[in-house]
Amino acid sequence: MSADIHPSAVIEEGAQIGDGVSIGPFCCVGPNVTLARGVVLKSHVVVTGRTSVGEDTVIFPFASIGEIPQDLKFGGEETRLEIGKRNRIREGVTMNTGTEGGGGLTKVGDDCLFMTGAHVAHDAILGNGIIVANQGAIAGHCIIEDNVIIGGLAGIHQFVRIGRGAIIGAVTMVTNDVIPYGLVQAPRGELDGLNYVGLKRRGVDRADITALRAAYQMLRQGDGAFQDRARRLSEETDSEYVREVVEFILGDSGRSFLTPR
């Protein structure tokens, strides 16, 4: 009863609208949509499918949220899109529901920013605090961990994992997994160092940054295959940050890795 809904908005029967929701002119909200407390749809926003939007998320004009996947194998099965709290979803952003073959769920965490024209495809799983700049595109089945920054016009290939705290430069195509805290740039993405600026901004201890720097050099120049170097690191380090990198490298992956230049 406390929601503010513009008379021109179309709210289909069955939609669940929380307290303090604001729905602007010419928005369309489908019958299987849940908008939590404080959600704002600015104007001309479409939210459809089996989609839930978390508290205090703001969606800007002409965003299309919860439409069916851009996947020719999709057969109309019931799949979902879950969006967390306090996200900012800017003009023209698109986010699709999942597919049965990919687990049936596309998920976005809390406190993310999706700038104009960004895209999140089916079955992608995104963490918290992620920034996707203008026209950045995340393909299907990707896993993007917390605090990743994806530059404008960057493209993330399907099934790629990007580890926590990594940064992807603008106009970069990422075709393989990116280690946590990695720095990727160049048209065909290359691992070009670590995201030291991001580490310092988050207040990571100098000793851990030094340990990460040494670990990166070992991954870059050590003997043996990339995974072999990571296994040796796991035996030689006390840094939680280095262990996180090692566990990421030794984890399950549908792609190979971007390795240090």
C-alpha positions in Angstrom: 0.0 0.0 0.0 3.0 2.3 0.5 4.3 1.9 -3.0 4.3 4.9 -5.4 3.2 3.7 -8.8 2.7 6.0 -11.7 -0.7 5.7 -13.4 0.9 4.8 -16.8 2.9 1.9 -15.4 1.7 -1.7 -16.1 1.8 -4.0 -13.1 0.6 -7.5 -14.0 -1.5 -9.5 -11.6 0.7 -11.7 -9.4 3.7 -9.2 -9.1 4.9 -8.7 -5.6 5.6 -5.1 -4.7 7.3 -4.2 -1.5 6.9 -1.3 0.9 8.3 2.0 -0.4 8.8 0.8 -4.0 8.7 3.6 -6.6 7.6 2.7 -10.2 7.8 5.5 -12.7 6.1 6.3 -15.9 5.6 3.6 -18.6 7.3 0.8 -16.6 6.2 -2.8 -17.1 6.4 -5.3 -14.3 5.6 -9.0 -15.1 3.4 -11.4 -13.0 6.3 -13.4 -11.6 8.4 -10.4 -10.5 9.2 -9.6 -6.9 10.4 -6.0 -6.0 11.7 -5.8 -2.5 11.4 -2.8 -0.2 12.7 0.5 -1.5 13.3 -0.6 -5.1 13.1 2.3 -7.6 12.2 1.8 -11.3 12.8 5.2 -12.9 10.8 5.1 -16.1 10.4 2.9 -19.2 11.9 0.0 -17.3 10.8 -3.6 -18.1 11.1 -6.2 -15.4 9.8 -9.6 -16.4 10.3 -13.4 -16.0 10.8 -15.0 -12.7 12.9 -12.1 -11.4 13.5 -10.9 -7.9 15.1 -7.5 -7.2 16.6 -6.8 -3.8 16.1 -3.9 -1.4 17.0 -0.3 -2.4 18.1 -1.3 -5.9 17.6 1.5 -8.5 16.9 0.7 -12.2 17.2 3.5 -14.7 15.2 4.1 -17.9 15.1 1.6 -20.8 16.7 -1.3 -18.8 15.4 -4.7 -19.7 15.6 -7.1 -16.7 14.6 -10.7 -16.7 13.9 -11.4 -20.4 14.6 -14.9 -21.8 18.2 -15.9 -22.6 19.9 -15.2 -25.9 20.4 -18.9 -26.3 18.9 -20.9 -29.2 18.7 -24.0 -26.9 16.3 -22.2 -24.6 13.0 -24.0 -24.8 10.8 -21.8 -22.5 11.6 -23.6 -19.3 11.1 -21.7 -16.0 14.3 -20.2 -14.9 15.2 -17.3 -12.7 17.1 -14.0 -12.3 18.0 -12.9 -8.8 19.4 -9.4 -8.1 20.6 -8.4 -4.7 20.4 -5.3 -2.6 21.5 -1.7 -3.3 22.5 -2.2 -6.9 22.6 0.6 -9.5 21.4 -0.6 -12.9 21.8 2.3 -15.4 20.2 3.1 -18.7 19.8 0.3 -21.3 21.2 -2.5 -19.2 20.1 -6.0 -20.0 20.0 -9.0 -17.7 18.6 -12.4 -18.7 17.2 -15.4 -16.8 19.1 -18.7 -16.7 18.8 -21.8 -18.8 18.0 -25.3 -17.7 21.3 -26.6 -19.0 23.2 -23.9 -17.1 21.6 -24.4 -13.7 18.5 -22.3 -14.3 19.8 -19.2 -12.4 21.4 -15.9 -13.2 22.5 -14.2 -10.0 23.8 -10.7 -9.1 25.0 -9.9 -5.6 24.8 -6.7 -3.6 26.2 -3.1 -4.1 27.1 -3.5 -7.8 27.1 -0.8 -10.5 26.1 -1.6 -14.1 26.7 1.4 -16.3 24.9 2.3 -19.5 24.3 -0.6 -21.9 26.0 -3.3 -19.8 24.9 -6.9 -20.3 24.6 -9.9 -18.0 23.8 -13.1 -19.9 22.1 -16.3 -18.8 23.5 -18.4 -15.9 26.2 -15.9 -15.0 26.9 -15.7 -11.3 28.1 -12.3 -10.0 29.3 -11.5 -6.5 29.2 -8.2 -4.6 30.7 -4.8 -5.3 31.2 -5.4 -9.0 31.4 -2.5 -11.5 30.7 -3.0 -15.2 31.4 0.1 -17.2 29.5 1.3 -20.2 28.7 -1.4 -22.8 30.7 -4.1 -20.9 29.3 -7.6 -21.7 29.4 -10.7 -19.5 28.5 -13.9 -21.5 26.7 -16.9 -20.3 27.9 -19.2 -17.5 30.6 -16.8 -16.3 31.5 -16.4 -12.6 32.6 -13.0 -11.5 33.8 -12.8 -7.9 33.5 -9.8 -5.5 34.9 -6.3 -6.2 35.8 -7.0 -9.9 35.9 -4.0 -12.2 35.2 -4.5 -15.9 36.1 -1.6 -18.2 33.9 -0.1 -20.9 33.3 -2.1 -24.1 35.1 -5.1 -22.5 33.7 -8.6 -23.3 33.9 -11.6 -21.1 33.8 -15.0 -22.9 31.3 -17.6 -21.8 32.4 -19.9 -19.0 35.2 -17.6 -17.9 35.9 -17.0 -14.2 37.3 -13.8 -12.9 38.7 -13.9 -9.4 38.0 -11.4 -6.6 39.5 -7.9 -6.9 40.6 -8.3 -10.5 40.4 -5.4 -13.0 39.7 -5.7 -16.7 40.8 -2.8 -18.9 38.5 -1.1 -21.4 38.0 -2.6 -24.9 39.4 -5.9 -23.8 38.3 -9.4 -24.8 38.8 -11.9 -21.9 38.8 -15.5 -23.2 40.3 -17.3 -20.2 40.2 -17.3 -16.4 41.7 -14.4 -14.5 43.4 -14.9 -11.2 42.2 -12.9 -8.1 43.7 -9.4 -8.0 44.9 -9.7 -11.6 45.2 -6.8 -14.0 44.1 -7.6 -17.6 44.4 -5.3 -20.6 45.1 -5.2 -24.4 42.6 -6.0 -27.1 43.0 -9.8 -26.6 43.2 -9.7 -22.9 46.6 -10.4 -21.4 47.5 -10.7 -17.7 49.7 -7.7 -17.2 50.3 -7.6 -13.4 48.2 -7.2 -10.3 45.6 -4.7 -9.3 47.8 -2.9 -6.7 45.7 0.2 -6.7 42.6 -1.8 -5.8 44.5 -3.7 -3.1 45.7 -0.4 -1.5 42.3 1.2 -1.7 40.8 -1.8 0.2 43.5 -1.4 2.9 45.3 -4.7 2.3 48.3 -5.0 4.5 51.7 -4.2 2.9 53.0 -7.6 3.8 50.2 -9.3 1.9 50.8 -7.0 -1.1 54.5 -7.9 -1.0 53.6 -11.6 -0.8 51.2 -11.3 -3.8 53.9 -9.5 -5.8 56.4 -12.4 -5.0 53.8 -15.0 -5.9 53.0 -13.3 -9.2 56.7 -13.4 -10.1 56.9 -17.1 -9.3 53.8 -17.8 -11.4 55.4 -15.8 -14.2 58.9 -17.2 -14.1 59.0 -20.4 -12.1 59.7 -23.9 -13.4 57.0 -26.2 -14.6 53.4 -25.8 -15.8 51.2 -22.9 -14.4 49.3 -25.3 -12.0 52.6 -26.8 -10.8 53.9 -23.4 -9.9 50.6 -22.7 -8.0 50.9 -26.0 -6.1 54.4 -25.1 -5.0 53.2 -21.7 -3.8 50.6 -23.4 -1.6 53.4 -25.1 0.2 55.5 -21.9 0.7 53.2 -19.1 1.7 51.4 -18.0 4.8 49.5 -15.2 3.1 45.7 -15.7 2.9 45.7 -13.6 -0.3 48.2 -15.8 -2.0 46.3 -18.9 -0.8 43.2 -17.5 -2.4 45.0 -17.1 -5.7 46.3 -20.7 -5.5 42.9 -22.2 -4.7 41.4 -20.3 -7.6 44.0 -21.7 -10.0 43.6 -25.2 -8.7 39.8 -25.0 -8.7 37.4 -26.3 -11.4 37.5 -24.4 -14.6 35.8 -24.6 -18.0 38.6 -22.6 -19.6 42.4 -22.3 -19.3 44.1 -19.3 -17.6 45.5 -16.0 -18.7 49.1 -16.4 -17.6 51.6 -13.7 -16.8 53.4 -12.1 -19.7 
